[in-house]
Amino acid sequence: MKLLVALGLVVLGAGTGIATVAVHEMPWGLALAVAATVVTAYALPPGWRTRLAFVVGWVAMVGWMTLPRPEGDYLVSQDWQGYLVLGLGVALIVAGLATLPRPRRAAPLP
């Protein structure tokens, strides 16, 4: 069950990343996409299978969409909106990794 939740959050993150790239050219779309991404990542509990799964899906999809297309153009523009989307990806990775739960200590040997 936990694996299905993690897979669903990866897909949700990828879908949110696609929507972010689709509307990042319009100021209202960029604001909505950033707000939806940040609020979703913040609302998920920290962990490998929850918040980090969403972040990995988002960053993987946006990263894949930044590669040049066969026509020679890019989906993510080289202006402040595009750089804000890329900066958001870096901030999401940092926040996702920084909020992981600390590993538990092993019981001391007698």
QUIZIUR-V97560 format. One record per backbone hydrogen bond with DSSP energy under -1.0 kcal/mol. NH is the residue of the N-H (numbers start at 1). CO is the residue of the C=O. If there is no record, write none. Layout:
nh=NH co=CO
nh=NH co=CO
This chain:
nh=5 co=1
nh=6 co=2
nh=7 co=3
nh=8 co=4
nh=9 co=5
nh=10 co=6
nh=11 co=7
nh=12 co=8
nh=13 co=9
nh=14 co=10
nh=15 co=11
nh=16 co=12
nh=17 co=13
nh=18 co=14
nh=19 co=15
nh=20 co=16
nh=21 co=17
nh=22 co=18
nh=23 co=19
nh=26 co=23
nh=30 co=26
nh=31 co=27
nh=32 co=28
nh=33 co=29
nh=34 co=30
nh=35 co=31
nh=36 co=32
nh=37 co=33
nh=38 co=34
nh=39 co=35
nh=40 co=36
nh=41 co=37
nh=42 co=38
nh=43 co=39
nh=44 co=40
nh=51 co=45
nh=52 co=47
nh=54 co=50
nh=55 co=51
nh=56 co=52
nh=57 co=53
nh=58 co=54
nh=59 co=55
nh=60 co=56
nh=61 co=57
nh=62 co=58
nh=63 co=59
nh=64 co=60
nh=65 co=61
nh=69 co=73
nh=72 co=69
nh=83 co=79
nh=84 co=80
nh=85 co=81
nh=86 co=82
nh=87 co=83
nh=88 co=84
nh=89 co=85
nh=90 co=86
nh=91 co=87
nh=92 co=88
nh=93 co=89
nh=94 co=90
nh=95 co=91
nh=96 co=92
nh=97 co=93
nh=98 co=94
nh=99 co=95
nh=100 co=97
